[in-house]
Amino acid sequence: MAEVNDTMRTTIDRSKLPGQVVLVLQGGGALGSYQAGVYQALHEAGLEPDWVIGTSIGAINAALIAGNPVEQRLARLQEFWARMHRGPGWTLRTAFPDFNERVSYWNTVTHGVADFFRPNALAHAGDSYPLGAEQAGYYSIAPLRKTLQDLVDFDRINQSGLRLTVGAAHVRTSRMDYFDSRDGAIDLRHILASGALPPAFPAVRIDGELYWDGGILSNTPTEVVFDDNPRKDSLIFAVHLWNPHGPEPTTMAEVFNRHKDVQYSSRISSHIARQQQTHRLRHIINQLAARLPEAARNDPAVRELASYGCQTRMHVVRLLAPQLDRESHTKDIDFTERGITARWSAGYQHTQSVLERMPWMGEFDPLSGVVLHDPPAPTALAAE
């Protein structure tokens, strides 16, 4: 999708990285093409992830990465997003600058996306019509099932060294569940469940239980890395599709757009701030324990208390998708070729810029267990 300039390509020496490479992918529908651009830049720099974590469209992109050999991953992402292109192959010059976008939006709503979802006519038979738990949605995801079967090797996911984790919401208990290839087999159901956003898509049953899109509970699953056992030093690329910061809305269109950003950005800033505090305390416990006399350190009660300490450090590189010109609350179903290409290119360029600077290199506060690196905020892009 993004043009490659070999003279500007950055190659990263993995031996100098501060730990395992983790790629965390948020949910956001069509906005997920930005994540594919991020992966392209990492791939070209030789920075393949050791662990990829995703929710919703992030889980789909994660499966495309984990379910293919290194040399085929980028091609599979490109094929998937090429299949997602939606909208007329023509545009009209009108006095209304967003006319063509509105036409594409209504085409998607009424007809779906051929290789992703299609309308479920029975869902319009009345809100009390007995569709059944696994068909209760305005669209069928049967096309996505076929697409992922074509493009993802689930045997590879469960046999390769690349760890895959996807999040889904347990319908009956409102609990966030993470399915991890380290702990059990991942199959097509887990990916579909992670993206089953109600009421558009029906829940997916796994081992007798229904699951919805994990994004309705936690759309940015960075918490999985922070809570992992055992924790490891990590370089985390957290790819965000929804902007946690934005101007005050002055029109109803801006209200709808800002509401979605607020809803799905998942309080990531406050979450990371809490993790920074928690990991700082763990480092403090380590230093306090080291100052105790050896006899005290060997006391069973002291050893148990000292076990709450931790020496790991996690560098979080936050990559934030830009807004496109005249972007609206329908951006997550903007499957136009222009929108997909613009976001893919933005992800590629932003990540290249970060890799050139390598912000994780240098000296840091020894008490800091979580170091946040925020690249400059992206500006709005034109979907040309």
N, C-alpha and C positions, 0 to 999 in steps of 0.2 A: 504493500500500500504506500509506504513512504519511500521516496527515492533515496538511494544510498550514495553517499559521497565518501569514497574510500580514503581520501586525504584527510577527512575530519573524524574518521572512526577512532574511537578510544578502545584500547585493549587493556583489560584489568588483570593484574597479577594476583591470582587467587591466594597465593601464599602470604600476601600482605593484607588480606582481609581480616577484620576483627572477629570473625566467627562464621557460623553457617549462614548461607544466603536464604532468606525467607521472602517469598512474594505473597502479599496479602491483597486480595481482590474483592472490592465492594460490589454490592448489587446495584443495578441501574439500567437494565434493559439495553436499549440501543447505545447508551453512553459507554457500554463496555468495549467498544472499538478502541477507545483511548487505552485500555489495558493491553490490548494487542500491540499497539504501538510501543508501549513501555517494554513489553517482552521482546519485541524486535530489537530495540536498542541494547537490552541486556544480552540477548543472544549473540548479536554481532560483536559485543565486547568480550565474549567468552565467559559471561557471568550467568551460567545456568543455575537456577535455584536448586537448593537441597530439599526445600519444603515449599509447597504452594498451598495456600489456604484461600477458599472462596465461598461466597454466598451468592445465590441467584445467578445472574449472568457471570459473576466472578467464579462461581463453581463450574460453569460451562467452559469458560476460558481455561480454568485450572485443569479440567479434565482433558481438554485438547492438548495441553502442555504435557501433563503427566502420562497421558495415554498414547504417546508417540515417541519414537526414538529422537534423539537430539536433532539429527539432520532433517527430520520431517516436521518438526513442531511448527515452525514458522509457516510452512506451506499449508498445514492443516488449519491454522488460524486464518490464513488468507482465504482458503476455500470456504470455511464456515461463514466468514463475514461477507464474502461475495454472494453466498446463498441468501444472506439476510437482506440484500438490497431490495428495497420496496419503493414503488411509486412509478408514475408515468415516465416514459423516456423522453418527454417533451416538457417544455416550460412555456408559459405565456407571459408576454409583457403587458402588465396591467397597471392601473393607478394604485393598486394595493400591493405593497412590497412583499407581504407574506401570503399572497394568494396561492402560489404553488405549494407552499408548505401545508396550507390548510387542505388542499386537494389531496396531498399525500396522506395527511393525517386521517381524513375520512375514508380513503381507500383502505388504510390499514385497519381502522375500526370495523368497517363493514365486510372486508374480505380476508383480513388476517395477513400473514406473511407465509408464502407457500411452503417453505422448509422449516417453519417455526411453529405457527399455530393457525388454526382455522376456526371459523365460527361454529358454535354449538347451537343449532336452531332450537332445540328443546328447552334451552335455558330461558327462552323468551315466551314459554308457554304459561308463565305465571310464577311468582316467587314462591308459591306453595306446591308447585309441580314436583312429584317425587323422582328426581333425577338419579338418586343414589349417591353415596358419599364420594365415589371415585369418578363421578361424571358431573358433579355440581360445580360448574364453572361456565363462563360465557364463551370460552374457547376450548377446543380440544388441542392437546399438545402431541397428538399422534405424529404429526410431521417432524417435530423436534426429536422424538424417539428414533425415528428412521435416520435423521441427519446424524445424530450422535452414534448410532450403530455403524454408520458408514465411516465416521471420522475418528472414533476413539477405540483403542484396543484396551479393554478392561483387564485382560490377562496381564498386559504390561504394567498397568497401574498397580496391580497386586503382587508383581514379581520384581519390579525394578527397585532401585535404591532411592528413587525420588518419592518423597512422602507427600501424600495428598490428604487434605482435610476439608470437608465441606459441612456447612451448617444448615440446619433445618429446624423449624418450629413444630414441636409436638402438639398436635391439635387438641388433644384431650386434656393436657395438663398445662399448656402455655409454657412449656419448658424448652429452652434452647438445647438441642442435641447436636454434637459434633461427631461426624463419622470420619474415622481416621484409618488410613490404609496401614498404619503401623500396628493397629490393634485388631483389625478385622478386614474382611474383603469389602471393597467398594464396587458397586455395580451400577447399572444404568438408573435404577430406582433412586439411588441416593442423589444423583445429579439432578434428576427431574424433580425430586422432592424439594431440593434446595431452591429451585426456581419456580415453585408452584404458588405464585402470588395470587391470593384471593381478592376479589371474586372473579378475576379474569380466568384463572386456571384452577382446575380441580386439585384437591389434595391427592397425594401419592401414598399408597400403603406399603409399609416396610415391616416385615415380621409381625403382621397383624395390627399395626398402629398407623394412624394417618399423620402425615406431615405436610406443612405448608412452607412457603418461602421463609428462609431464616431471616431475611431482611426485616420482617415485621417485628422481630425481637432485637436483633443485633445485626445491623447492616455492615459493620466494619469489624470483622472477626479477629482483630489484632490481639484480643484478650487471650486467644488460644496460645499464642507464643509466650505471653507473660506468665500464664498459669501452667505451662508445660512441666512435666516431671520425668526426668530431671531437666532443669533449665540449662540452656547452653548460651555461650556468647553468640550473638547474632547480629547480622546486618539485615534489617527488615525494610523492604520496599513496600510501603503501605500506599496503595493506589486508590485515591478517593474520586468518586464520580459526582458527588453532591457537595456543593460549596457551603461550608459551615458559616461563612461570613457573606453578607450582602447588604445592599442599601435598603432603606425603608420603602416598602411598596406604596405606590400612589394610585394605582389602577387595580381593578379586579384581576386582570391578567397577571399583573405583577404579584398580587396576593397569592394566586394559585401557584405561581412559579416558586415564590419564596417559601411557601408552606411546604412544598415537596422537598426543597433543599434542607429546611430545618428538620423535617420528619426523618429523612433518610441519611443525614450526615451522622446520626447516631451518637451525638454528644462526644465525638472522638477527642476533642480538645480537653474536656474535663476528664475523660477516661485516662488519657495519657498523663495528665497532671497528677492524678491519683497514683498511677503506676510509678511515676518518678518519685513520689513521696515514699511509697511502699518499698521500692528497691533501694532508696537511699537509707532507709531504716535497716534493711538487711545488711548493707555494707557497714553501717555503724555497729550493728551487732557483731559482725566479724572482727572489727577493729577493737571493740571492747573485750571480746573473748581473748584476742591475742595478747592483751595487756595483763591478763590474769596469771598468777603463778601456776606452774605446771600442775601442782597438786590440785588446785581448784578446777583447772580445765578438765582433769580426769574424773572429777566427781560426776556420777551418772546424771544428777539433776541439772548440773551446769552444762553437760554435753547436750542434754535434751533442749535446754534453752538456746544454746549456741547453734543448734541445728536450724533455727529460724533465720540464721544469717545466710548470705549468698554472696559469692564473688563474681557472678556473671555480669556482663555489661551488654546491653542491647542498644544498638544504634538504629533509630527509626528515621528513615528518609521518607518524608511525606510528599507524594506527588498528587497534585490537584488538577483535575480536568478543567479546561477553560470553558467559559460560556461562548456560544456562538452568537453572532449578531441576530437580534430579534428572537432570541431563544424564549420559549414559553414552557408552561407546565407539561406540554405534550412531548418534551424533548426525549423522554425515555422510550417513546415509540417512533422516534424519527429515524426510520430505517431507509431514508433516502441515501443514494450513493454519495451525494455531496456531504451529508452529515457524517456518515460513517468514515469517509476519507479524511475529512477535516479533523475529526477527533483522533483517528489513528495517527495522523501526521503530528498532531500536537503531543500525543503521548511519546512518540519517537523522539521528537525534538527536545522535549523537557527532560527526558531521561538521558539523552546524550549530553545535555548541558550539565546535569548532576554528575555524570560519570567523569566529565572533564575536570570538575572541581574536587571530586572525592572528599566530601566534607567529613567523612569518618576518620580521616587521617589527622593526626596531631595529638596534642596533650589535652586531657580532660580531667575535671575534678575527680579525684580517686573515690569520692563518696557517691558519685553519680552512677547509678545502675542502669538508667534509661536516659539516653541522650537523643534529643529530638532535633532533626535537621529539616528546616522548612525552606525550600527553594523560594525564590521570588514569586509572588502571586502572578499567575498567568493573566494576560489581557484577553479581551473578547476577540474571537476570530470570525472571519467571514467564511461561510460555507461555500467556497467557490468550487 
